[in-house]
Amino acid sequence: MRRPVQALAVASALLVGVSLAAPASAEPPVTLGDLTIEQPVARAMLPGAKVGGGYVTIVNRGQTADRLVSAASPLAGSVQIHSMTMDGGVMQMREMKEGLEIPAGGTLALKPGSYHLMFVNPKAPFKQGDHVKASLTFEKAGTAEVEFLVGPAAGALPGADGKTMDHKSMDHGSMDHGAMNHGTMDHGAMNHQENGQ
């Protein structure tokens, strides 16, 4: 009974949304070729949490598109690129195995309530004020080392934009996202899917 109620609470928090007009991230931008990686922030996590959200803005000042193809962190078992959408009041989350395009002259915003990074099986829960090292790998530009500033578990994030995405209220303590088949999992109000299904 606990999980469906908590899943509904997560979906409700996402639907309500919070204005995130907050100060810019303390982390300086990272430049990699034509790409500028700005405002890397992550959510603080509750003890025992198995996943945490990460957000970043990537600006492409080049004449050709590039693609974020993968991410990794020494502080997590894996880092996945996810999308989150609402369909008829049901939150659908899926791993973007093909990555995400950054259009020529355009911007890719990974933000609460939309595309985001999912830090899976962290070595320890992220705490507000911490810095989480991660690498972002791009199809053309290569790999950039980035530090994510950890903001609060809920509410405004430094430099982030969009709706609040609050994974902390979902009971991930007994879940193993690494081995989980997202195609068949249904948290009641959530429908996690693999890319392409």
C-alpha positions as YAML, in Angstrom:
chain: A
units: angstrom
residues:
- id: 1
  name: MET
  ca: [0.00, 0.00, 0.00]
- id: 2
  name: ARG
  ca: [2.89, 2.34, 0.71]
- id: 3
  name: ARG
  ca: [4.35, 2.50, -2.78]
- id: 4
  name: PRO
  ca: [1.21, 3.44, -4.75]
- id: 5
  name: VAL
  ca: [0.50, 6.28, -2.29]
- id: 6
  name: GLN
  ca: [4.09, 7.54, -2.53]
- id: 7
  name: ALA
  ca: [4.08, 7.23, -6.32]
- id: 8
  name: LEU
  ca: [0.90, 9.30, -6.46]
- id: 9
  name: ALA
  ca: [2.53, 11.88, -4.20]
- id: 10
  name: VAL
  ca: [5.47, 12.11, -6.62]
- id: 11
  name: ALA
  ca: [3.15, 12.53, -9.60]
- id: 12
  name: SER
  ca: [1.15, 15.20, -7.73]
- id: 13
  name: ALA
  ca: [4.33, 17.12, -6.91]
- id: 14
  name: LEU
  ca: [5.30, 17.04, -10.56]
- id: 15
  name: LEU
  ca: [1.91, 18.26, -11.73]
- id: 16
  name: VAL
  ca: [1.79, 21.13, -9.25]
- id: 17
  name: GLY
  ca: [5.28, 22.40, -10.17]
- id: 18
  name: VAL
  ca: [7.32, 25.08, -8.47]
- id: 19
  name: SER
  ca: [8.84, 28.22, -9.96]
- id: 20
  name: LEU
  ca: [12.59, 27.77, -9.92]
- id: 21
  name: ALA
  ca: [13.78, 31.32, -10.43]
- id: 22
  name: ALA
  ca: [16.85, 30.76, -8.27]
- id: 23
  name: PRO
  ca: [20.41, 32.07, -8.25]
- id: 24
  name: ALA
  ca: [22.81, 30.62, -10.82]
- id: 25
  name: SER
  ca: [24.86, 27.56, -9.96]
- id: 26
  name: ALA
  ca: [28.19, 28.16, -8.25]
- id: 27
  name: GLU
  ca: [29.81, 25.78, -10.74]
- id: 28
  name: PRO
  ca: [31.52, 27.58, -13.64]
- id: 29
  name: PRO
  ca: [30.61, 26.57, -17.21]
- id: 30
  name: VAL
  ca: [32.71, 23.85, -18.87]
- id: 31
  name: THR
  ca: [33.67, 24.26, -22.53]
- id: 32
  name: LEU
  ca: [34.28, 21.28, -24.80]
- id: 33
  name: GLY
  ca: [34.78, 22.20, -28.46]
- id: 34
  name: ASP
  ca: [31.63, 24.04, -29.58]
- id: 35
  name: LEU
  ca: [29.71, 22.92, -26.49]
- id: 36
  name: THR
  ca: [29.27, 24.86, -23.24]
- id: 37
  name: ILE
  ca: [28.00, 22.87, -20.26]
- id: 38
  name: GLU
  ca: [26.24, 25.13, -17.76]
- id: 39
  name: GLN
  ca: [24.47, 24.93, -14.40]
- id: 40
  name: PRO
  ca: [25.09, 21.28, -13.45]
- id: 41
  name: VAL
  ca: [22.96, 20.62, -10.36]
- id: 42
  name: ALA
  ca: [21.65, 17.52, -8.61]
- id: 43
  name: ARG
  ca: [19.03, 16.81, -5.95]
- id: 44
  name: ALA
  ca: [19.95, 15.93, -2.39]
- id: 45
  name: MET
  ca: [18.80, 12.40, -1.51]
- id: 46
  name: LEU
  ca: [17.28, 10.77, 1.55]
- id: 47
  name: PRO
  ca: [19.29, 8.06, 3.35]
- id: 48
  name: GLY
  ca: [18.94, 4.74, 1.53]
- id: 49
  name: ALA
  ca: [17.76, 6.31, -1.73]
- id: 50
  name: LYS
  ca: [18.81, 4.31, -4.80]
- id: 51
  name: VAL
  ca: [18.42, 7.06, -7.43]
- id: 52
  name: GLY
  ca: [18.90, 10.80, -7.71]
- id: 53
  name: GLY
  ca: [18.18, 13.39, -10.39]
- id: 54
  name: GLY
  ca: [20.76, 15.53, -12.15]
- id: 55
  name: TYR
  ca: [20.19, 18.53, -14.42]
- id: 56
  name: VAL
  ca: [22.40, 20.53, -16.79]
- id: 57
  name: THR
  ca: [22.14, 22.91, -19.76]
- id: 58
  name: ILE
  ca: [24.26, 22.25, -22.86]
- id: 59
  name: VAL
  ca: [24.68, 25.01, -25.44]
- id: 60
  name: ASN
  ca: [25.96, 24.16, -28.93]
- id: 61
  name: ARG
  ca: [27.59, 27.16, -30.62]
- id: 62
  name: GLY
  ca: [28.75, 25.08, -33.59]
- id: 63
  name: GLN
  ca: [27.45, 24.66, -37.12]
- id: 64
  name: THR
  ca: [26.65, 20.94, -36.70]
- id: 65
  name: ALA
  ca: [24.51, 19.03, -34.22]
- id: 66
  name: ASP
  ca: [26.10, 16.88, -31.53]
- id: 67
  name: ARG
  ca: [24.61, 14.26, -29.22]
- id: 68
  name: LEU
  ca: [24.91, 13.52, -25.50]
- id: 69
  name: VAL
  ca: [25.40, 9.75, -25.68]
- id: 70
  name: SER
  ca: [26.29, 8.73, -22.12]
- id: 71
  name: ALA
  ca: [27.21, 9.83, -18.63]
- id: 72
  name: ALA
  ca: [29.10, 8.26, -15.73]
- id: 73
  name: SER
  ca: [30.10, 9.10, -12.18]
- id: 74
  name: PRO
  ca: [32.52, 7.47, -9.72]
- id: 75
  name: LEU
  ca: [29.88, 8.15, -7.05]
- id: 76
  name: ALA
  ca: [27.11, 6.07, -8.70]
- id: 77
  name: GLY
  ca: [26.77, 2.57, -10.10]
- id: 78
  name: SER
  ca: [25.55, 4.08, -13.36]
- id: 79
  name: VAL
  ca: [24.19, 7.32, -14.77]
- id: 80
  name: GLN
  ca: [21.30, 7.10, -17.24]
- id: 81
  name: ILE
  ca: [19.81, 9.70, -19.56]
- id: 82
  name: HIS
  ca: [16.03, 9.79, -18.98]
- id: 83
  name: SER
  ca: [12.94, 11.51, -20.28]
- id: 84
  name: MET
  ca: [9.88, 12.24, -18.18]
- id: 85
  name: THR
  ca: [6.49, 13.04, -19.68]
- id: 86
  name: MET
  ca: [2.90, 13.14, -18.48]
- id: 87
  name: ASP
  ca: [0.33, 11.18, -20.50]
- id: 88
  name: GLY
  ca: [-3.27, 11.36, -19.32]
- id: 89
  name: GLY
  ca: [-2.18, 12.09, -15.76]
- id: 90
  name: VAL
  ca: [0.31, 9.20, -15.74]
- id: 91
  name: MET
  ca: [4.01, 9.97, -15.38]
- id: 92
  name: GLN
  ca: [6.07, 8.06, -17.93]
- id: 93
  name: MET
  ca: [9.81, 7.78, -17.50]
- id: 94
  name: ARG
  ca: [12.14, 6.04, -19.93]
- id: 95
  name: GLU
  ca: [15.84, 5.67, -20.50]
- id: 96
  name: MET
  ca: [17.06, 7.40, -23.65]
- id: 97
  name: LYS
  ca: [19.52, 4.76, -24.82]
- id: 98
  name: GLU
  ca: [20.27, 6.65, -28.04]
- id: 99
  name: GLY
  ca: [21.12, 9.79, -26.08]
- id: 100
  name: LEU
  ca: [19.87, 13.30, -26.80]
- id: 101
  name: GLU
  ca: [20.69, 15.67, -29.66]
- id: 102
  name: ILE
  ca: [22.06, 19.16, -29.11]
- id: 103
  name: PRO
  ca: [21.07, 21.00, -32.31]
- id: 104
  name: ALA
  ca: [23.51, 23.25, -34.16]
- id: 105
  name: GLY
  ca: [23.24, 26.72, -32.65]
- id: 106
  name: GLY
  ca: [20.78, 25.35, -30.10]
- id: 107
  name: THR
  ca: [20.43, 24.32, -26.47]
- id: 108
  name: LEU
  ca: [19.58, 21.07, -24.70]
- id: 109
  name: ALA
  ca: [18.14, 21.65, -21.23]
- id: 110
  name: LEU
  ca: [18.03, 18.71, -18.83]
- id: 111
  name: LYS
  ca: [15.68, 20.03, -16.17]
- id: 112
  name: PRO
  ca: [13.14, 18.93, -13.56]
- id: 113
  name: GLY
  ca: [9.99, 17.54, -15.20]
- id: 114
  name: SER
  ca: [11.70, 16.85, -18.53]
- id: 115
  name: TYR
  ca: [14.93, 15.26, -19.73]
- id: 116
  name: HIS
  ca: [17.31, 14.57, -16.86]
- id: 117
  name: LEU
  ca: [20.18, 12.41, -15.68]
- id: 118
  name: MET
  ca: [19.44, 9.59, -13.26]
- id: 119
  name: PHE
  ca: [22.26, 8.70, -10.84]
- id: 120
  name: VAL
  ca: [21.56, 5.03, -10.06]
- id: 121
  name: ASN
  ca: [22.81, 3.16, -6.98]
- id: 122
  name: PRO
  ca: [24.94, 5.96, -5.49]
- id: 123
  name: LYS
  ca: [27.74, 4.97, -3.13]
- id: 124
  name: ALA
  ca: [26.18, 7.31, -0.57]
- id: 125
  name: PRO
  ca: [23.14, 9.62, -0.72]
- id: 126
  name: PHE
  ca: [23.97, 13.04, -2.15]
- id: 127
  name: LYS
  ca: [23.87, 15.77, 0.50]
- id: 128
  name: GLN
  ca: [23.04, 19.42, -0.09]
- id: 129
  name: GLY
  ca: [26.22, 21.40, -0.69]
- id: 130
  name: ASP
  ca: [28.17, 18.38, -1.96]
- id: 131
  name: HIS
  ca: [29.82, 18.27, -5.38]
- id: 132
  name: VAL
  ca: [29.25, 15.17, -7.51]
- id: 133
  name: LYS
  ca: [31.88, 14.48, -10.17]
- id: 134
  name: ALA
  ca: [30.59, 13.08, -13.44]
- id: 135
  name: SER
  ca: [31.66, 12.73, -17.05]
- id: 136
  name: LEU
  ca: [29.41, 13.57, -19.99]
- id: 137
  name: THR
  ca: [30.28, 11.94, -23.31]
- id: 138
  name: PHE
  ca: [29.25, 13.45, -26.63]
- id: 139
  name: GLU
  ca: [29.22, 11.83, -30.05]
- id: 140
  name: LYS
  ca: [31.50, 14.44, -31.66]
- id: 141
  name: ALA
  ca: [32.97, 16.67, -28.96]
- id: 142
  name: GLY
  ca: [34.27, 13.85, -26.73]
- id: 143
  name: THR
  ca: [34.07, 13.67, -22.94]
- id: 144
  name: ALA
  ca: [33.83, 16.51, -20.43]
- id: 145
  name: GLU
  ca: [34.42, 16.27, -16.69]
- id: 146
  name: VAL
  ca: [31.71, 18.15, -14.79]
- id: 147
  name: GLU
  ca: [30.90, 18.73, -11.12]
- id: 148
  name: PHE
  ca: [27.24, 18.82, -10.12]
- id: 149
  name: LEU
  ca: [26.40, 21.07, -7.19]
- id: 150
  name: VAL
  ca: [23.90, 19.28, -4.93]
- id: 151
  name: GLY
  ca: [20.90, 21.44, -4.12]
- id: 152
  name: PRO
  ca: [17.96, 20.78, -1.79]
- id: 153
  name: ALA
  ca: [15.91, 17.60, -1.97]
- id: 154
  name: ALA
  ca: [12.81, 19.64, -2.86]
- id: 155
  name: GLY
  ca: [12.02, 23.13, -4.09]
- id: 156
  name: ALA
  ca: [14.22, 25.48, -6.09]
- id: 157
  name: LEU
  ca: [17.56, 24.31, -7.44]
- id: 158
  name: PRO
  ca: [20.44, 26.72, -8.03]
- id: 159
  name: GLY
  ca: [20.34, 27.68, -11.70]
- id: 160
  name: ALA
  ca: [17.80, 25.03, -12.70]
- id: 161
  name: ASP
  ca: [14.66, 25.82, -14.65]
- id: 162
  name: GLY
  ca: [11.34, 24.06, -15.08]
- id: 163
  name: LYS
  ca: [9.01, 22.09, -12.82]
- id: 164
  name: THR
  ca: [10.13, 20.44, -9.63]
- id: 165
  name: MET
  ca: [10.90, 16.75, -10.01]
- id: 166
  name: ASP
  ca: [10.96, 15.18, -6.58]
- id: 167
  name: HIS
  ca: [12.31, 11.62, -6.51]
- id: 168
  name: LYS
  ca: [13.00, 11.78, -2.77]
- id: 169
  name: SER
  ca: [9.40, 11.05, -1.76]
- id: 170
  name: MET
  ca: [9.31, 7.77, -3.68]
- id: 171
  name: ASP
  ca: [10.41, 4.71, -1.72]
- id: 172
  name: HIS
  ca: [13.43, 3.55, -3.70]
- id: 173
  name: GLY
  ca: [14.95, 1.80, -0.69]
- id: 174
  name: SER
  ca: [13.96, -1.69, -1.84]
- id: 175
  name: MET
  ca: [14.31, -1.04, -5.57]
- id: 176
  name: ASP
  ca: [17.28, -1.97, -7.72]
- id: 177
  name: HIS
  ca: [17.10, 0.36, -10.74]
- id: 178
  name: GLY
  ca: [20.21, -1.26, -12.18]
- id: 179
  name: ALA
  ca: [18.57, -4.66, -12.65]
- id: 180
  name: MET
  ca: [15.01, -3.40, -13.02]
- id: 181
  name: ASN
  ca: [12.97, -4.04, -16.15]
- id: 182
  name: HIS
  ca: [11.36, -0.64, -16.64]
- id: 183
  name: GLY
  ca: [9.15, -2.00, -19.42]
- id: 184
  name: THR
  ca: [6.94, -3.96, -17.04]
- id: 185
  name: MET
  ca: [7.21, -1.86, -13.88]
- id: 186
  name: ASP
  ca: [4.18, 0.17, -12.88]
- id: 187
  name: HIS
  ca: [4.25, 2.26, -9.69]
- id: 188
  name: GLY
  ca: [0.57, 2.99, -9.97]
- id: 189
  name: ALA
  ca: [0.92, 6.55, -11.21]
- id: 190
  name: MET
  ca: [4.25, 5.93, -12.91]
- id: 191
  name: ASN
  ca: [5.04, 3.99, -16.05]
- id: 192
  name: HIS
  ca: [8.78, 3.50, -16.60]
- id: 193
  name: GLN
  ca: [9.61, 2.29, -20.11]
- id: 194
  name: GLU
  ca: [12.71, 1.34, -22.01]
- id: 195
  name: ASN
  ca: [13.48, 3.48, -25.04]
- id: 196
  name: GLY
  ca: [11.72, 2.21, -28.12]
- id: 197
  name: GLN
  ca: [8.93, 0.34, -26.36]
...
